[in-house]
């Protein structure tokens, strides 16, 4: 069972549609779901690492792309992004 399959099973618990990043390659950056809102939680540094790995971006390019194209258009129900570097 994939991460998406498990999340879709949980969608019924949260009475709503769950928004996931596309394409599915970002699924490896999922760290959980918010118990309160039912929104998917991504590790922002992992999303940036995926951009660097798969799209050949350097760190600055990947961070700019992430901030402008992923976090920028936040809307209700949109995923939550967490920077876990503060927990290290």
Backbone as ProteinMPNN parsed JSONL, in Angstrom:
{"seq_chain_A": "XXXXXXXXXXXXXXXXXXXXXXXXXXXXXXXXXXXXXXXXXXXXXXXXXXXXXXXXXXXXXXXXXXXXXXXXXXXXXXXXXXXXXXXX", "coords_chain_A": {"N_chain_A": [[0.848, -1.177, 0.0], [0.578, 2.178, -0.871], [1.772, 5.441, 0.207], [-0.077, 7.364, -0.57], [-2.37, 5.798, -0.823], [-2.811, 5.079, 1.869], [-3.275, 7.619, 2.96], [-5.567, 8.395, 1.546], [-7.361, 6.546, 2.59], [-7.555, 7.549, 5.156], [-8.844, 9.918, 4.685], [-11.609, 9.85, 4.96], [-11.963, 10.078, 7.692], [-11.615, 12.741, 8.155], [-13.572, 14.225, 6.957], [-13.485, 15.47, 4.329], [-11.854, 16.622, 1.309], [-8.54, 15.707, 0.667], [-5.629, 17.406, 0.023], [-2.907, 16.778, -1.998], [0.528, 17.153, -2.924], [1.545, 17.363, -6.301], [3.858, 16.155, -8.682], [3.584, 12.627, -7.757], [6.096, 12.068, -6.748], [6.735, 13.66, -4.615], [5.627, 12.461, -2.442], [7.384, 11.048, -0.827], [8.28, 12.928, 0.918], [6.337, 13.29, 2.777], [5.39, 13.543, 6.127], [3.353, 13.061, 7.819], [-0.038, 13.562, 9.054], [-2.072, 16.313, 9.986], [-3.709, 16.178, 12.979], [-5.775, 17.86, 13.778], [-6.709, 19.369, 11.567], [-6.682, 17.629, 9.408], [-5.008, 17.936, 7.317], [-2.351, 17.181, 5.05], [1.04, 16.745, 5.995], [4.143, 17.941, 5.1], [7.71, 17.592, 4.967], [9.541, 20.329, 4.548], [12.252, 20.633, 3.831], [12.8, 18.19, 2.718], [11.18, 18.253, 0.444], [12.501, 20.263, -0.967], [14.966, 18.966, -1.324], [14.159, 16.922, -3.055], [13.49, 18.399, -5.329], [16.047, 19.314, -5.97], [17.381, 16.902, -6.49], [15.79, 15.591, -8.503], [15.234, 17.525, -10.453], [17.566, 18.782, -10.968], [18.255, 21.19, -9.792], [20.111, 23.753, -8.048], [20.653, 24.406, -4.512], [19.734, 27.053, -3.884], [18.093, 27.657, -6.111], [16.171, 25.619, -5.873], [15.051, 26.204, -3.343], [13.95, 28.735, -3.866], [12.105, 28.081, -5.895], [10.44, 26.339, -4.434], [9.436, 28.081, -2.395], [8.096, 30.039, -3.946], [6.425, 28.646, -5.807], [5.266, 26.498, -4.483], [4.732, 26.864, -1.658], [3.816, 29.463, -1.834], [1.184, 29.7, -3.143], [-0.71, 29.107, -1.092], [-3.733, 27.799, 0.184], [-6.971, 27.279, 1.678], [-7.097, 24.152, 3.224], [-4.855, 23.298, 1.972], [-1.677, 21.571, 1.903], [0.446, 21.312, 4.857], [3.603, 22.655, 5.603], [6.6, 21.791, 7.11], [9.523, 22.823, 8.713], [11.929, 20.928, 9.81], [14.429, 21.37, 10.796], [14.828, 22.784, 13.122], [14.399, 20.983, 15.09], [16.551, 19.421, 15.326]], "CA_chain_A": [[0.0, 0.0, 0.0], [1.378, 3.399, -0.982], [1.448, 6.549, 1.122], [-1.328, 7.963, -1.05], [-3.465, 4.888, -0.471], [-3.073, 5.223, 3.314], [-3.867, 8.942, 3.188], [-6.939, 8.367, 1.032], [-8.169, 5.815, 3.572], [-7.77, 8.443, 6.299], [-9.644, 11.076, 4.269], [-12.967, 9.727, 5.505], [-11.957, 10.524, 9.082], [-11.496, 14.193, 8.229], [-14.713, 14.851, 6.278], [-13.142, 16.402, 3.264], [-10.832, 16.253, 0.353], [-7.161, 15.907, 1.108], [-4.817, 17.912, -1.086], [-1.543, 16.268, -2.043], [1.362, 17.744, -3.96], [1.78, 16.597, -7.523], [3.599, 14.749, -8.904], [3.683, 11.722, -6.614], [7.463, 11.976, -6.22], [6.789, 14.398, -3.349], [5.08, 11.635, -1.368], [8.445, 10.632, 0.092], [8.498, 14.013, 1.875], [5.217, 13.327, 3.727], [5.767, 13.09, 7.466], [2.156, 12.741, 8.586], [-1.231, 14.366, 8.853], [-2.445, 17.111, 11.141], [-4.885, 15.598, 13.644], [-6.837, 18.857, 13.932], [-7.258, 19.827, 10.292], [-6.689, 16.585, 8.397], [-4.138, 18.322, 6.208], [-1.107, 16.429, 4.917], [2.211, 17.5, 6.458], [5.371, 17.643, 4.36], [8.987, 18.135, 5.428], [9.912, 21.275, 3.498], [13.621, 20.39, 3.377], [12.749, 17.014, 1.846], [10.638, 18.707, -0.838], [13.601, 20.97, -1.627], [15.938, 17.942, -1.73], [13.596, 16.238, -4.224], [13.684, 19.319, -6.456], [17.465, 19.306, -6.311], [17.712, 15.584, -7.037], [15.064, 15.216, -9.715], [15.195, 18.597, -11.452], [18.913, 19.303, -11.159], [18.385, 22.555, -9.272], [20.976, 23.908, -6.886], [19.835, 24.675, -3.319], [19.054, 28.35, -3.988], [17.009, 27.529, -7.096], [15.128, 24.754, -5.312], [14.358, 26.934, -2.282], [13.139, 29.783, -4.491], [10.981, 27.406, -6.544], [9.557, 25.862, -3.365], [8.755, 29.223, -1.741], [7.229, 30.764, -4.876], [5.471, 27.801, -6.522], [4.631, 25.486, -3.643], [4.197, 27.502, -0.455], [3.198, 30.729, -2.211], [-0.255, 29.692, -3.418], [-1.436, 28.411, -0.026], [-5.172, 27.992, 0.256], [-7.598, 26.44, 2.705], [-6.969, 22.734, 2.969], [-3.566, 23.017, 1.338], [-0.774, 20.899, 2.842], [1.269, 22.043, 5.82], [5.03, 22.412, 5.395], [7.314, 21.919, 8.379], [10.983, 22.825, 8.653], [12.303, 20.163, 10.992], [15.813, 21.64, 11.211], [14.852, 23.307, 14.494], [14.288, 19.854, 16.017], [17.806, 18.656, 15.295]], "C_chain_A": [[0.896, 1.244, 0.0], [0.959, 4.424, 0.071], [0.124, 7.174, 0.719], [-2.534, 7.091, -0.705], [-3.826, 5.038, 1.006], [-3.741, 6.565, 3.609], [-5.306, 8.975, 2.693], [-7.865, 7.58, 1.944], [-8.5, 6.704, 4.766], [-8.683, 9.617, 5.953], [-11.047, 11.036, 4.851], [-13.05, 10.207, 6.948], [-12.019, 12.043, 9.211], [-12.568, 14.936, 7.446], [-14.319, 15.868, 5.218], [-12.09, 15.859, 2.336], [-9.462, 16.575, 0.925], [-6.348, 16.311, -0.111], [-3.395, 17.391, -0.931], [-0.769, 17.008, -3.121], [1.454, 16.796, -5.144], [3.121, 17.042, -8.089], [3.85, 13.914, -7.643], [5.088, 11.611, -6.034], [7.599, 12.698, -4.878], [6.257, 13.587, -2.173], [6.155, 11.205, -0.372], [8.779, 11.715, 1.117], [7.359, 14.129, 2.893], [5.686, 12.771, 5.069], [4.55, 12.791, 8.33], [0.97, 13.574, 8.17], [-1.522, 15.124, 10.143], [-3.741, 16.541, 11.718], [-6.056, 16.575, 13.703], [-7.513, 19.167, 12.606], [-7.39, 18.743, 9.238], [-5.857, 16.921, 7.183], [-2.857, 17.487, 6.234], [0.055, 17.334, 5.315], [3.441, 17.003, 5.706], [6.57, 18.253, 5.072], [9.502, 19.034, 4.309], [11.321, 21.032, 2.966], [13.688, 19.156, 2.478], [12.182, 17.378, 0.478], [11.736, 19.413, -1.63], [14.653, 19.977, -2.119], [15.446, 17.182, -2.968], [13.748, 17.107, -5.464], [15.137, 19.322, -6.915], [17.832, 18.001, -7.025], [17.082, 15.346, -8.408], [15.115, 16.269, -10.818], [16.553, 19.254, -11.677], [19.105, 20.736, -10.7], [19.458, 22.592, -8.195], [20.087, 24.324, -5.718], [19.07, 25.99, -3.433], [17.881, 28.295, -4.963], [15.847, 26.724, -6.528], [14.348, 25.473, -4.211], [13.461, 28.021, -2.861], [11.906, 29.175, -5.161], [9.955, 26.958, -5.502], [8.769, 27.015, -2.748], [7.74, 29.89, -2.671], [6.11, 29.888, -5.432], [4.726, 26.797, -5.646], [3.984, 26.123, -2.429], [3.407, 28.753, -0.809], [1.697, 30.681, -2.407], [-1.094, 28.989, -2.349], [-2.913, 28.79, -0.012], [-5.717, 27.086, 1.351], [-7.505, 24.975, 2.303], [-5.65, 22.327, 2.353], [-2.632, 22.364, 2.351], [-0.037, 21.862, 3.767], [2.724, 21.665, 5.544], [5.762, 22.729, 6.686], [8.82, 21.88, 8.103], [11.469, 22.169, 9.925], [13.741, 20.434, 11.446], [15.875, 22.165, 12.633], [14.796, 22.185, 15.523], [15.577, 19.049, 16.109], [18.687, 18.999, 16.484]], "O_chain_A": [[1.847, 1.339, 0.776], [-0.07, 4.281, 0.73], [-0.706, 7.481, 1.575], [-3.593, 7.6, -0.338], [-5.004, 5.116, 1.356], [-4.667, 6.636, 4.417], [-6.175, 9.532, 3.363], [-9.043, 7.916, 2.06], [-9.595, 6.621, 5.323], [-9.24, 10.246, 6.853], [-11.609, 12.075, 5.197], [-14.097, 10.69, 7.381], [-12.425, 12.569, 10.247], [-12.481, 16.153, 7.286], [-14.789, 17.006, 5.234], [-11.519, 14.789, 2.55], [-9.27, 17.596, 1.585], [-6.376, 15.641, -1.143], [-2.768, 17.542, 0.118], [-1.346, 17.441, -4.119], [1.44, 15.575, -4.986], [3.473, 18.217, -7.974], [4.271, 14.432, -6.608], [5.249, 11.104, -4.923], [8.49, 12.376, -4.091], [6.424, 13.99, -1.022], [5.86, 11.017, 0.808], [9.489, 11.446, 2.086], [7.414, 14.981, 3.78], [6.285, 11.699, 5.149], [4.696, 12.316, 9.456], [0.953, 14.201, 7.111], [-1.254, 14.64, 11.242], [-4.747, 16.438, 11.017], [-7.212, 16.152, 13.68], [-8.74, 19.223, 12.524], [-8.132, 18.912, 8.27], [-5.975, 16.277, 6.141], [-2.349, 17.136, 7.299], [0.06, 18.528, 5.016], [3.737, 15.808, 5.682], [6.459, 19.304, 5.703], [9.859, 18.546, 3.237], [11.565, 21.206, 1.772], [14.529, 19.082, 1.583], [12.65, 16.868, -0.54], [11.882, 19.184, -2.831], [15.177, 20.134, -3.222], [16.248, 16.839, -3.837], [14.097, 16.608, -6.534], [15.416, 19.331, -8.114], [18.517, 18.016, -8.047], [17.762, 14.949, -9.353], [15.044, 15.928, -11.998], [16.675, 20.176, -12.483], [20.015, 21.423, -11.164], [19.695, 21.598, -7.509], [18.896, 24.57, -5.907], [17.882, 26.041, -3.114], [16.805, 28.821, -4.678], [14.685, 27.099, -6.682], [13.123, 25.366, -4.148], [12.336, 28.209, -2.398], [10.796, 29.688, -5.013], [8.754, 27.17, -5.669], [7.551, 26.919, -2.6], [6.65, 30.263, -2.237], [4.965, 30.333, -5.52], [3.667, 26.303, -6.034], [2.79, 25.931, -2.199], [2.422, 29.068, -0.142], [0.99, 31.544, -1.886], [-2.089, 28.342, -2.676], [-3.277, 29.955, -0.174], [-5.005, 26.233, 1.88], [-7.804, 24.614, 1.165], [-5.36, 21.137, 2.225], [-2.786, 22.586, 3.552], [0.082, 23.056, 3.492], [3.035, 20.503, 5.285], [5.574, 23.79, 7.28], [9.315, 21.028, 7.365], [11.431, 22.773, 10.997], [14.22, 19.794, 12.382], [16.9, 22.002, 13.294], [15.107, 22.401, 16.694], [15.67, 18.102, 16.89], [19.781, 18.451, 16.621]]}, "name": "protein", "num_of_chains": 1, "seq": "XXXXXXXXXXXXXXXXXXXXXXXXXXXXXXXXXXXXXXXXXXXXXXXXXXXXXXXXXXXXXXXXXXXXXXXXXXXXXXXXXXXXXXXX"}
